[in-house]
Amino acid sequence: MIAAPEAYFAGGVAPDAIRLFAGADKVGSHFYDDRDPSTWGVTTIVDAFLKRGFGDALPDRSDAALAWCIGYLAHVLADVANWTHLQSRLPAFPAERAAHHGIWLIADRLPVDDIDRTIELARVPYAVAPPWIDHAAVERLLSAVVNRVLTQADPWLAEATYVRHDRDLMQAEPLDLRALGVPDSTLVAVRDRHLPEWEASVARARLLVPDEAWSRFETSAIEGSIEAIRELGRRLGI
């Protein structure tokens, strides 16, 4: 959404933001159930998205309002592609927990163009966000992603910034590393502490998930997003 990049970017962060920081559960934030493939269809997701707070009409049909919706749906459909083509190659969690985590680590390293690594945070149009969005939650995660993750040249330092707080993966950290002001020396220490485990997780995921599955994942994420945008347009008559 070149016409409203800040809204599109914020919409893409929003599902995780409201889950992490605003108390929403997975179904309430992403509109599908990880464990129920019958909820993964595009029509089902778009229907749930609209019923979450719109009904069958958007009060604002500006480029920015639509960009929020499109960014949001693109995130959700990328997640669905992950479950369909990558996570489905593994036994249900917690079996092969390292490989499950390795898939996310590999996905975090997919190429990002320089032009997509920054936005003007002050220009995010929160006034036209979907009505269930917690603005403070999105601002918190968006600021961390833009200022602390996408700016890192070392992908492992980016992972340290966004480390998953999961005691099962031995990654629980006492600090909120997404917050601004955490010194780089702390991130380096976190990286060095977890790097052997991360590398082992990536190796296990690469062993269990073939390259062709990653190609299908990328294609499915794009095609699913396009289909969702078209379905949204059909439902809204635009």
RAMO-V273271 format. One record per residue. SS is DSSP state (~ for helix, > for strand, _ for the rest). D_LAST is the distance of its C-alpha to the last C-alpha in Angstrom with 2 decimals. Layout:
# RAMO-V273271
SS;D_LAST
SS;D_LAST
This chain:
# RAMO-V273271
_;15.67
~;18.15
~;16.62
~;17.29
~;19.87
~;21.58
~;18.64
~;17.85
~;21.59
~;22.04
~;19.29
~;21.16
~;24.38
~;23.28
~;23.83
~;27.40
~;28.04
~;27.51
~;29.51
~;32.31
~;32.67
_;31.03
_;32.42
_;29.35
_;30.25
~;28.64
~;26.63
~;25.55
~;24.47
~;23.34
_;22.39
_;24.79
>;28.56
_;30.50
_;32.98
>;30.74
~;28.91
~;27.34
~;25.03
_;23.88
_;21.23
~;17.64
~;16.39
~;19.16
~;18.38
~;14.66
~;15.84
~;18.63
~;16.61
~;14.45
~;17.66
~;19.57
~;18.37
_;14.96
_;15.26
_;11.91
_;10.54
_;10.55
_;13.04
_;12.11
_;8.88
_;11.28
~;11.78
~;14.55
~;13.00
~;10.37
~;13.46
~;15.48
~;13.35
~;13.25
~;16.95
~;17.81
~;16.42
~;18.04
~;21.28
~;21.20
~;20.59
~;23.35
~;25.59
~;24.93
~;25.83
~;28.95
~;30.01
~;29.33
~;31.18
_;33.51
~;34.58
~;34.96
~;37.77
_;39.83
_;41.55
_;40.00
_;40.59
_;43.23
_;44.88
_;44.51
~;43.15
~;43.99
~;41.87
~;38.90
~;39.23
~;39.88
~;36.48
~;34.85
~;37.33
~;36.52
~;32.75
_;33.49
_;35.09
_;32.28
_;32.01
_;30.04
_;29.83
~;31.64
~;28.67
~;26.89
_;29.97
_;29.52
_;27.18
_;28.14
~;28.31
~;28.72
~;25.30
_;23.35
_;21.08
~;22.05
~;21.02
~;17.30
_;18.12
_;17.26
_;19.79
_;22.11
_;22.77
_;26.39
~;26.35
~;30.01
~;29.62
~;26.88
~;28.93
~;32.00
~;30.72
~;28.68
~;31.82
~;33.91
~;31.69
~;31.39
~;35.00
~;36.94
~;35.31
_;33.47
_;36.37
_;38.97
_;40.34
_;42.14
~;39.66
~;42.26
~;42.45
~;38.70
~;39.25
~;42.05
~;39.78
_;37.27
_;39.94
_;39.08
_;41.33
_;42.49
~;46.15
~;46.03
~;45.33
_;48.06
_;45.65
_;45.95
_;46.37
_;47.72
_;45.52
_;41.81
_;41.49
_;37.94
_;39.36
_;40.14
_;43.85
_;44.89
_;47.32
~;46.86
~;50.22
~;48.83
~;45.92
~;48.43
~;50.58
~;47.71
~;46.74
~;50.35
~;50.82
~;47.92
~;47.74
~;50.09
~;48.07
~;44.75
~;46.24
~;47.65
~;44.30
~;42.61
~;45.48
~;45.19
~;41.44
~;42.00
~;44.76
~;42.74
_;39.30
_;39.51
~;37.75
~;35.76
~;34.15
~;32.96
~;31.45
~;29.61
~;28.46
~;26.96
~;25.26
~;23.96
~;22.65
~;20.62
~;19.44
~;18.68
~;16.56
~;14.54
~;14.23
~;13.24
~;10.42
~;9.17
~;10.03
~;8.32
~;4.86
~;6.49
~;8.00
~;5.58
_;3.80
_;0.00
